[in-house]
Amino acid sequence: KQEVTQIPAALSVPEGENLVLNCSFTDSAIYNLQWFRQDPGKGLTSLLLIQSSQREQTSGRLNASLDKSSGRSTLYIAASQPGDSATYLCAVFWGYNKLIFGAGTRLAVHP
Amino acid sequence: DAGVTQSPTHLIKTRGQQVTLRCSPISGHKSVSWYQQVLGQGPQFIFQYYEKEERGRGNFPDRFSARQFPNYSSELNVNALLLGDSALYLCASSLSPGGYTFGSGTRLTVV
């Protein structure tokens, strides 16, 4: 069964810390993996899309890595800010017709 | 450019009623997918449509149905509403496999 797991479920850190959010998935034959941000009660904002042939993608203070062989992806957030507070969702596309999401990591960055 | 637009943003329905949610994809995107997100969980796949044909259905009862129109917009219908149908309903469009862009969602409350 294809599943996506995110650890930790919640994280609270002081402003300025570097963070690592983890995502693991069963079945390494993925097509791509996408990280999203979700603010409370809102839709999903795509942060980074990593194709199966890629090892990492970067956007500003965000860096996402992909290790298919171990079934893992990490989202690295540098120099965290209070505005980064949100839920971060990892979603895997196995090339059929749907994304499978993890339950998310709820991040709180306090001043 | 307009992103994925969904309407309405919020609605309240009574148990047993029927509801129709609407989605307009990004211009040029022919694939539309629907997801249900209950509080505290990741989104769950409901349907995917491509070129007006159903390409995938998630594990949802037959009370859920959808269609895609010639202009690629889509409707999600839910009949005989239950309290458990209360959720955020998300629409996503994509140009190619994977790489989804989501709308802001419709918050459905069933009372």
Interface residues (C-beta under 8 A of the other chain):
Chain A: V4 Y31 N32 Q34 F36 G41 K42 G43 L44 T45 S46 L49 Q51 L89 A91 F93 G95 Y96 N97 K98 L99 I100 F101 G102 A103 G104
Chain B: Q6 S33 Y35 G40 Q41 G42 P43 Q44 F45 Q48 R55 G56 G58 L88 L90 A92 P97 G98 G99 Y100 T101 F102 G103 S104 G105 R107
